[in-house]
Amino acid sequence: MRGVIHRWLSPRAFLLHGEFLLVVAGCAVATWWQASRALGGNGLSWFYTFEWPIFAGIAMAAWWHLIHEDPAARAARRRERESVDPAARQAEW
């Protein structure tokens, strides 16, 4: 139970929660703005009206993944990345 509480209430988690709320709020405002433009006759804004909620969904998936990331695996990945010369690194995606 202690690990679950730390996962959701650590300083890193609070930063992630704040970033998530900021991004989702921005996507909601952008959706509202594009919907009002689309209803005003701008045809291209219909695309953006549906695109911003998709971005919010992607942000939610990333937030969930980062909150539930195993701390030991994250630390091992950081140690491995620091031990390799930056010029010799492979792309991380």
C-alpha positions as CSV (number, residue, x, y, z in Angstrom):
1,M,0.0,0.0,0.0
2,R,2.9,2.4,0.7
3,G,4.2,2.0,-2.8
4,V,0.8,2.9,-4.3
5,I,0.6,6.0,-2.1
6,H,4.1,7.0,-3.0
7,R,3.3,6.5,-6.7
8,W,0.4,8.9,-6.6
9,L,1.7,11.4,-4.0
10,S,5.4,11.8,-4.7
11,P,6.9,15.1,-5.9
12,R,7.3,13.6,-9.4
13,A,3.7,12.5,-9.4
14,F,2.4,15.9,-8.4
15,L,4.4,17.4,-11.3
16,L,2.9,14.9,-13.7
17,H,-0.6,15.6,-12.3
18,G,-0.1,19.3,-12.8
19,E,1.2,18.9,-16.3
20,F,-1.7,16.6,-17.2
21,L,-4.3,19.0,-15.9
22,L,-2.7,21.9,-17.8
23,V,-2.5,20.0,-21.0
24,V,-6.1,18.7,-20.8
25,A,-7.4,22.1,-19.9
26,G,-5.6,23.6,-22.9
27,C,-7.0,20.9,-25.1
28,A,-10.5,21.6,-23.8
29,V,-10.1,25.3,-24.5
30,A,-8.8,24.6,-28.0
31,T,-11.6,22.3,-28.7
32,W,-14.2,24.9,-27.6
33,W,-12.4,27.5,-29.7
34,Q,-12.3,25.4,-32.8
35,A,-15.9,24.2,-32.4
36,S,-17.0,27.9,-32.3
37,R,-15.0,28.7,-35.4
38,A,-16.4,25.6,-37.2
39,L,-20.0,26.5,-36.3
40,G,-19.2,30.0,-37.6
41,G,-18.4,28.6,-41.1
42,N,-14.7,27.6,-41.0
43,G,-14.7,24.1,-42.5
44,L,-11.1,23.3,-41.6
45,S,-11.9,23.9,-37.9
46,W,-14.1,20.8,-37.9
47,F,-11.0,18.7,-38.2
48,Y,-9.3,20.5,-35.2
49,T,-12.5,20.2,-33.2
50,F,-12.0,16.5,-33.1
51,E,-8.2,16.5,-33.1
52,W,-7.8,18.3,-29.7
53,P,-9.7,15.7,-27.7
54,I,-7.5,13.0,-29.3
55,F,-4.5,15.0,-28.1
56,A,-6.0,15.0,-24.6
57,G,-6.5,11.2,-24.8
58,I,-2.8,10.8,-25.8
59,A,-1.8,13.0,-22.8
60,M,-4.0,10.8,-20.5
61,A,-2.3,7.6,-21.8
62,A,1.2,9.1,-21.3
63,W,0.3,10.4,-17.8
64,W,-1.1,6.9,-16.9
65,H,2.1,5.2,-18.2
66,L,4.4,7.6,-16.4
67,I,2.5,7.3,-13.1
68,H,2.6,3.5,-13.3
69,E,6.2,3.2,-14.5
70,D,8.3,0.9,-12.4
71,P,10.8,3.0,-10.4
72,A,13.5,0.3,-10.5
73,A,13.2,0.0,-14.3
74,R,13.3,3.7,-14.7
75,A,16.4,4.0,-12.5
76,A,18.1,1.2,-14.4
77,R,17.3,2.8,-17.8
78,R,18.7,6.2,-16.5
79,R,21.9,4.5,-15.3
80,E,22.4,2.7,-18.6
81,R,21.8,5.9,-20.6
82,E,24.3,7.8,-18.5
83,S,27.0,5.1,-19.0
84,V,26.8,5.4,-22.8
85,D,28.7,8.1,-24.7
86,P,26.0,10.6,-26.0
87,A,27.5,10.4,-29.5
88,A,27.2,6.6,-29.6
89,R,23.5,6.5,-28.3
90,Q,20.8,4.9,-30.4
91,A,17.5,6.7,-30.8
92,E,15.3,6.2,-27.8
93,W,12.0,6.0,-29.4
